[in-house]
Amino acid sequence: MPICVKEGLPAIETLAREDIFIMTEKRAIHQDIRVLNLLIVNLMPTVIATETQLLRLLSNTALQLNIEFLKISDQLTGDKTADHFKQFYHSFKEIKNNHYDGIIITGAPVEKQEFEAVAYWQELCDVLEWAKTHVFSSLYICWGAQAALYYHYGIKKSVPSAKISGVCAYDVNNRRHPIVRGFDDFFYAPHSHYTAIAREDVLTIPQLEILAESSEAGVYLISDITNRQLFVTGHCEYDRVTLKNEYIRDYLQGLKPDVPKNYQLKGELGISDQTTWSSHATLLFANWLNYYVYQQTPYHLKELSF
């Protein structure tokens, strides 16, 4: 949220140079405030758990949010999930005439497939194209980030020699960027994926900036230069038991997974329920809502300009 102070306060000039949003009394009195409208495209197999994780992070703001969920028609669902989607999710046809302040597109369990081979790829492309004119800011997570980078910029995913799973430390590249405001010099975030985005491919696109990365797990945060698109290659929304549950699932299926890095083992299957990334995740979502959405989106969403 912006800080409201009297005009002429000496600190205003210093804070403005740090890109901190200061609102004078005059502007505060005349500003229009409304609910922010967000759309979540949930492609994760753990549907309800992912909803809970995202809503937990989005709730850490003083802003009032109106949140809707979008189901892609060709997502694979079980009987229970189908009923849940029917009750709580919209189809693209139902919302395509709406406008939103922000959209979140999650990861998906399809990363080993070529993008065009994914059953719902064309509909997802329709959503990505529609968002250009109907959504102010976009936040993409894991496979959702890979898909959006491919669709918007032609960046292909790479295949590491082994699955990247665990918690990695990341360095902040540009401390003046608003999305990393308040971050420490390095922070932790969880990963769980078989494919990745190569640093050198991102650097070929002048519209993109790498904001955080590590020598161990590669690129983590990417933003476009307009601060309208944010790509998060990991799973900062994961709660303390998600990596543990994924490891146990794969272990019981006989896949012989590697133990997630920086996760403590207790016994054969008992990975400790620890978290070293929740503060980063909370701050990342708060910064996105504040700097990418609230402070930039027009009061009347139909006046979106691109």
N, C-alpha and C positions, 0 to 999 in steps of 0.2 A: 504494500500500500504506500502511496506517497505521503510525505510529511508536509503538513500545512503550518506555515509560519508567517509572521508579519513581514511585509515587504521591506527590503533594505537591510535585513539581518546579515551581518558580515559572513556568517557561515554559508550562506546561499551560494556565493561565488565559488568557494572552495568545493563544496559538494557537487555543484554543477559540473566542474572539471572532472569529477570522479563519476560522472554520468548517473548520479543519484537524483531521483525525481523529487523536486521540491515544488510544492504548490503554494502560491501566495493566497492570502485571505480572500482577495478579490476574486481570484479564479475559483476558489473553493465554494464561495457563495453562489456562483453562477453555474457550477457544473451540474450536468445531468448524470444521475446514477441509476443503473438498472441491473437486473439479474443477468449474469453471463450464461449463455447457452452453449453447452458442450455436447458433442456426439462421440460416443465410444464404439469403435468397431472391434469387437472382441472375437479374435480368431483362436484363442487358446483352448486346448481340450479341457482344462480345469476351469470351466466357465464361471462357476459361482465363486471359487477361490480367487480368480483373477479380478472379478468384479469387486470383491471385498478389498483386495490389495489396492486397486486403483482408487476406489472411493475413500479408503483410509488416507491415502496421500493427498487426494484432492480436498479433503476436509480440513486440512491444516492451513486455512486461509480465512481472513475476515470477509472475503467476498462471498456473495450468495450465488450459488451455481445451480442451474437447471440442467440435469444430465439425462440424456436419452441414449439408448443402446440400439445399434444397427446390426442386423444379422445378414450375412452374405448367403444367398440362397443355396449354394452348393456346398456349404459346410457340412461335414459329416457329423451327425448327432445321434445319440442314443435316445431311447424312448423318454427317459426322464428329462434329458436336455431339450428334446423337441417341445415338450410341454412348457418348459421354462422359457424357451425362445418365444413361443406363441403368446405367453402371458406378458413378457417384459420387453420384448425386442420389436423394433420396426423393420419392415422391409425397405429396400432402397426406393421402391416405387412410392411408398408412403411418405418419405421425407424429402424427396429430391427437389421439391419446390421451397423447402425451408432454407434459412440462412443461420449460420452458427458462428459464434466467436472462436471456437476451437474444436479440433477433432483429434482423437487419439486412436491410432491403429496399432494393435498389439502384435506380438510375435505369433507364430503358428508352427505346428509340427510338420512342416512340408519343406524344410530347407534343403533336404537332399535332392529334391526334384528341381528340374529347370523351371524357371518362372512360368513359362508358357504351358508347361505340363500340369500345373496346379489346376484342379477342377474349377475353381472359382476365380481364376486369374483375370478373365475378361471383365467380370463384374467388379472386381477390385479395381481394375484400370478405369472403369466407368466412374467409380467413387473418387479415385485420385484426380481424374479430369474434372469432375463436378466440383470438387473441393476448391479448385482454382478460382471459381467465381461465386461460391456459396459459403466458404469458410475463411475466416481471417487468419488463423494460425494453426499449424499442424504439428503434432508430436507423434513421432514414429518410434516404435520399440522393437528391438531385435529383428526378427524376420520382416516385420512391418517396415523397419528402417531400410533393410536391404531391398525390399520390393520398391519402396518409394525412390531410393537412390537410382535403382535400375530404370524405373519408369520415367522419372523426371530428368535424369542426367546420363543415362546409359551406362552407369557403373555396374559391372558384373561382380558377383560374389566369388571369392576364392575358397579353396578347400584346403584347410590345414592338414597336417599329417595325422592329427588325432583330435578328438572332441575337446573343445575348450569348456571346462567345467570347473567351477569353484569361485573363489573370491580373489580379485586382483586389485593391486594398488595402481592408481592412475595419477599422472602429473597434469596440472593445469597449465595450458600453453599461453593463454591470454587472460591475465587476471582482471583486466579492465572490462571484459565482456560481461554484460548483465546476467547472463544465464549462470555464470559461475560466481556471482557475487556472494560473499560469505563463505566460499569454499576454503578449506585449508590448502596448503601447497600441494598436497597429495591426498587422495581419498580412496575409499574402497567401494567396489561394486561387484555384484555377482554376475556370472556368465553361465550359459548352458546352451551351446550351439556347435554344430558341425561345420559351419561355413563362416566366412568372415569378409570384411571389407578391407581391401589393401590400401595402405596409406598412400602409396604412389599414385593410385587411381584417383583418389580424392584430390590430390594436389594438382591434377591436370584440369580441374574444373575451377575457374576463377570465381565462380559465384559461391563457392563453399569454403568454409574455414574449419579446420580441426581444432577443437577447443580443449580436448583432454585425450590422452593416450598413454600407453605403457609399452615397455619393451617386451613384456611377457605376453600380453593379450592383444596388443595393437590398438587401433583407433576405437575410442569409446563415444565421444561427443562430437557431433558435426552440426554446424549451423549454416544456413544460407546467409548471405550478406545483408538481406533485408530484415533478418530476425523474424521471419514468418514461418520458417520450417526448422524443426529441431529433430535430429536423428540420434537415437540412443541405441547403440549396438548391443548393450547388455540387458539385464533384467533387474533394474534397480527397484522395481515394484515387488520383487519376491519378498516374502516374509521369512522369518527365521527357520522355518521347517521345510521350505519348498525344495531346496537343493537336497536335503536329506531324503525327502519322499521320492524325488526323482532317482536318486542313487539306489534306494531300496527297491523301487519298481524295476529298474534295469537289472539289478542283481538277481532278483527273484525270477526274472525272465531268462536268466542264463546268459546275459550279454557281457558279463565280466567287465563292468565299467570301472574306469579308474576312480579312485576316491577324489571327490572334489577338492581342489587345491585350497589350502588355508582353512580347512574344516577339520576339527579335531575328531579322531576316532576314539570310540569307547566300546570295545568289544568288536565282534565280527561285523555287525550291521549298525551299531549305535553311533551315529555321528551326532556330535553335540548340537543342541539347538541354539546356536550362537548367531549373533548379528553384529557386523562391524560397519554396516552401510546405511542403516535406517535414517540417520541424521542427514547424510548426503541426499538420500532419495527424497526426504521431506523438503529439503531446501531446493532441490532441482525442480520439483513440481510447483513449489511456491513461487520460484523465480519465473518459471514459464508462465504461470497464470498472471503474475504481476507485470513482467516486462514484455512478454510476447503477446499477451492477450489484453488485459485490463487497460494498460496505459496507451495502447495503440488502436484498439478496435473502435470503429465509429459507433456513435450512439444508435443510429439507425442502420441496422445490418444490411439493408438493401442498398445502402450507399457505399458498399465495399468497392475499393479501387485496387487495381492490380497493375 
